[in-house]
């Protein structure tokens, strides 16, 4: 589920030292693409198809490389591949369209969500999320203080500009 993917990518950022934004975006990219195609547009028979392939991982990583450089692409690629690996509990069409996959009958969004929340692996996701929070807490605190400081400075500058003739 979403929290597990984000937690793993947050831990990759912390311990492997990859860039935060690309690794976190890639953590959810396969689901954003495939779940939207399935649940919102009803264009696929499953919530795991094109976005959950090695071809999509390769093409999207190449796109990130062209747009943002090598470090961002490496971060994206790691986050994307981690997503695919951690989806192993079900059918993951890594080699689609070159290999045919048999998917279980698609359920409604609510049924899929409930199934995900009641799986035993939810405990692992909760544990990973807690670990990620604790590992990133100092960085989150620093970033929060930095943003507050920037906002205070912006407010002071705005007030000075209002007082000046």
The 8 nearest C-alpha neighbors of each residue, nearest first, counted from 0:
[[1, 3, 2, 4, 115, 124, 121, 116],
 [0, 2, 4, 3, 5, 27, 26, 30],
 [3, 1, 5, 4, 0, 6, 124, 128],
 [2, 4, 124, 6, 5, 1, 0, 7],
 [5, 3, 1, 7, 26, 6, 2, 82],
 [4, 6, 2, 8, 3, 7, 26, 9],
 [5, 7, 128, 9, 3, 8, 131, 4],
 [8, 6, 10, 4, 9, 5, 3, 11],
 [9, 7, 11, 5, 10, 6, 23, 22],
 [8, 10, 6, 12, 11, 7, 131, 5],
 [9, 11, 13, 7, 12, 8, 131, 14],
 [12, 10, 8, 15, 14, 9, 13, 7],
 [11, 13, 17, 16, 9, 10, 19, 15],
 [14, 12, 10, 11, 16, 15, 9, 135],
 [13, 15, 11, 16, 12, 10, 17, 9],
 [14, 16, 11, 17, 12, 13, 10, 18],
 [17, 15, 12, 14, 13, 18, 11, 19],
 [16, 18, 12, 74, 15, 19, 11, 22],
 [19, 17, 74, 20, 21, 12, 22, 71],
 [18, 20, 22, 12, 21, 23, 17, 9],
 [19, 21, 23, 22, 18, 24, 71, 25],
 [22, 20, 75, 24, 23, 74, 19, 71],
 [21, 23, 78, 75, 74, 25, 19, 24],
 [22, 24, 26, 20, 25, 21, 8, 19],
 [25, 23, 21, 26, 22, 27, 20, 28],
 [24, 26, 79, 28, 78, 22, 75, 27],
 [27, 25, 78, 23, 24, 4, 79, 82],
 [26, 28, 25, 30, 24, 29, 31, 4],
 [27, 29, 25, 31, 30, 26, 24, 32],
 [30, 28, 50, 32, 51, 31, 27, 33],
 [31, 29, 33, 34, 32, 28, 27, 50],
 [32, 30, 28, 34, 29, 33, 35, 27],
 [31, 33, 30, 29, 35, 34, 50, 28],
 [34, 32, 36, 30, 46, 35, 47, 50],
 [33, 35, 46, 37, 30, 36, 31, 38],
 [36, 34, 39, 37, 33, 38, 32, 31],
 [37, 35, 33, 40, 34, 42, 39, 41],
 [36, 38, 41, 43, 34, 46, 35, 42],
 [39, 37, 35, 41, 34, 40, 36, 108],
 [40, 38, 35, 41, 37, 36, 34, 42],
 [39, 41, 36, 42, 37, 38, 35, 43],
 [42, 40, 37, 38, 43, 39, 36, 44],
 [41, 43, 40, 36, 37, 44, 38, 39],
 [44, 42, 37, 45, 41, 36, 46, 48],
 [43, 45, 105, 37, 42, 46, 41, 104],
 [46, 44, 47, 43, 105, 37, 48, 102],
 [45, 47, 34, 33, 37, 48, 44, 43],
 [48, 46, 45, 33, 51, 91, 50, 49],
 [47, 49, 51, 50, 33, 92, 46, 45],
 [50, 48, 51, 52, 55, 33, 47, 95],
 [51, 49, 29, 33, 52, 48, 55, 32],
 [50, 52, 49, 48, 29, 47, 92, 93],
 [53, 51, 93, 54, 55, 92, 50, 49],
 [52, 54, 56, 93, 55, 57, 94, 51],
 [53, 55, 57, 52, 56, 58, 94, 93],
 [56, 54, 58, 52, 53, 57, 50, 59],
 [55, 57, 53, 54, 59, 58, 60, 79],
 [56, 58, 54, 60, 55, 59, 53, 61],
 [59, 57, 61, 55, 60, 56, 54, 62],
 [58, 60, 62, 61, 56, 57, 55, 63],
 [59, 61, 63, 57, 62, 72, 58, 76],
 [62, 60, 64, 58, 59, 63, 57, 65],
 [61, 63, 59, 65, 64, 60, 66, 58],
 [62, 64, 60, 66, 72, 61, 65, 67],
 [65, 63, 68, 72, 61, 62, 69, 67],
 [66, 64, 62, 63, 67, 68, 61, 69],
 [67, 65, 63, 64, 62, 68, 61, 72],
 [68, 66, 64, 63, 65, 71, 69, 72],
 [69, 67, 64, 71, 70, 65, 72, 66],
 [68, 70, 72, 64, 71, 73, 67, 63],
 [71, 69, 73, 72, 68, 74, 18, 17],
 [70, 72, 74, 73, 69, 68, 21, 67],
 [71, 73, 64, 75, 69, 63, 74, 60],
 [74, 72, 76, 70, 75, 71, 69, 77],
 [75, 73, 22, 71, 17, 77, 72, 76],
 [76, 74, 21, 22, 72, 78, 25, 73],
 [75, 77, 73, 79, 78, 60, 74, 72],
 [76, 78, 74, 80, 79, 75, 81, 73],
 [79, 77, 22, 26, 25, 81, 75, 76],
 [78, 80, 25, 76, 82, 81, 77, 26],
 [81, 79, 83, 77, 82, 78, 76, 84],
 [82, 80, 84, 78, 83, 79, 77, 85],
 [81, 83, 79, 85, 80, 84, 26, 4],
 [82, 84, 80, 86, 81, 85, 51, 79],
 [85, 83, 81, 86, 82, 87, 80, 91],
 [84, 86, 82, 87, 83, 81, 4, 88],
 [87, 85, 83, 84, 88, 82, 89, 91],
 [86, 88, 89, 85, 84, 91, 90, 83],
 [89, 87, 86, 90, 85, 91, 84, 120],
 [90, 88, 87, 91, 86, 102, 103, 47],
 [89, 91, 92, 102, 87, 88, 100, 47],
 [90, 92, 93, 89, 51, 87, 47, 86],
 [93, 91, 95, 94, 52, 51, 48, 90],
 [94, 92, 52, 53, 91, 95, 51, 54],
 [93, 95, 92, 98, 97, 52, 96, 53],
 [96, 94, 97, 98, 92, 93, 52, 99],
 [95, 97, 98, 94, 99, 49, 92, 52],
 [98, 96, 95, 94, 99, 93, 92, 100],
 [97, 99, 95, 96, 94, 100, 92, 93],
 [100, 98, 95, 96, 97, 101, 92, 94],
 [101, 99, 102, 92, 98, 95, 90, 91],
 [100, 102, 103, 99, 90, 92, 104, 91],
 [101, 103, 100, 104, 90, 45, 105, 44],
 [102, 104, 105, 101, 45, 90, 106, 89],
 [103, 105, 106, 102, 45, 44, 101, 107],
 [106, 104, 45, 103, 44, 107, 46, 102],
 [105, 107, 110, 111, 104, 108, 109, 45],
 [108, 106, 110, 109, 111, 105, 38, 112],
 [107, 109, 111, 110, 112, 106, 38, 113],
 [108, 110, 112, 107, 111, 113, 106, 114],
 [111, 109, 113, 107, 112, 108, 106, 114],
 [110, 112, 114, 108, 109, 113, 106, 107],
 [113, 111, 109, 115, 114, 110, 108, 116],
 [112, 114, 116, 110, 115, 111, 109, 117],
 [115, 113, 111, 117, 112, 116, 110, 118],
 [116, 114, 112, 113, 118, 117, 111, 0],
 [115, 117, 113, 114, 118, 112, 121, 0],
 [116, 118, 114, 115, 113, 119, 121, 120],
 [117, 119, 120, 115, 121, 116, 114, 122],
 [120, 118, 121, 122, 117, 123, 116, 115],
 [121, 119, 123, 122, 118, 124, 117, 115],
 [122, 120, 124, 119, 123, 118, 125, 116],
 [123, 121, 125, 120, 124, 119, 126, 118],
 [124, 122, 126, 120, 121, 125, 127, 119],
 [125, 123, 3, 121, 127, 122, 126, 128],
 [124, 126, 128, 122, 123, 127, 121, 129],
 [125, 127, 123, 129, 124, 128, 122, 130],
 [128, 126, 130, 124, 129, 125, 6, 131],
 [129, 127, 6, 125, 131, 126, 130, 124],
 [128, 130, 132, 126, 131, 127, 133, 125],
 [129, 131, 127, 133, 128, 132, 134, 126],
 [132, 130, 134, 128, 129, 6, 133, 10],
 [131, 133, 129, 135, 130, 134, 136, 128],
 [132, 134, 136, 130, 131, 135, 129, 137],
 [135, 133, 131, 132, 136, 130, 13, 10],
 [136, 134, 132, 138, 133, 137, 131, 139],
 [135, 137, 139, 133, 138, 132, 134, 140],
 [138, 136, 140, 139, 135, 141, 134, 133],
 [137, 139, 141, 135, 140, 136, 142, 134],
 [140, 138, 136, 142, 137, 141, 135, 143],
 [139, 141, 137, 143, 138, 142, 136, 144],
 [142, 140, 138, 144, 143, 139, 145, 137],
 [143, 141, 145, 139, 144, 140, 146, 138],
 [142, 144, 140, 146, 145, 141, 139, 147],
 [145, 143, 147, 141, 142, 146, 148, 140],
 [146, 144, 142, 148, 143, 147, 141, 149],
 [145, 147, 149, 143, 148, 144, 142, 150],
 [148, 146, 150, 144, 149, 145, 151, 143],
 [147, 149, 145, 151, 146, 150, 144, 152],
 [150, 148, 146, 152, 147, 151, 153, 145],
 [149, 151, 153, 147, 148, 152, 154, 146],
 [152, 150, 154, 148, 153, 149, 147, 155],
 [153, 151, 155, 149, 154, 150, 156, 148],
 [152, 154, 150, 156, 151, 155, 157, 149],
 [153, 155, 157, 151, 152, 156, 150, 158],
 [156, 154, 152, 158, 157, 153, 159, 151],
 [157, 155, 159, 153, 158, 154, 152, 160],
 [156, 158, 154, 160, 155, 159, 153, 161],
 [159, 157, 161, 155, 160, 156, 154, 162],
 [160, 158, 156, 162, 161, 157, 155, 163],
 [159, 161, 157, 163, 158, 162, 156, 164],
 [160, 162, 158, 159, 163, 157, 164, 156],
 [163, 161, 159, 160, 158, 164, 157, 156],
 [162, 164, 160, 161, 159, 158, 157, 156],
 [163, 162, 161, 160, 159, 158, 157, 156]]
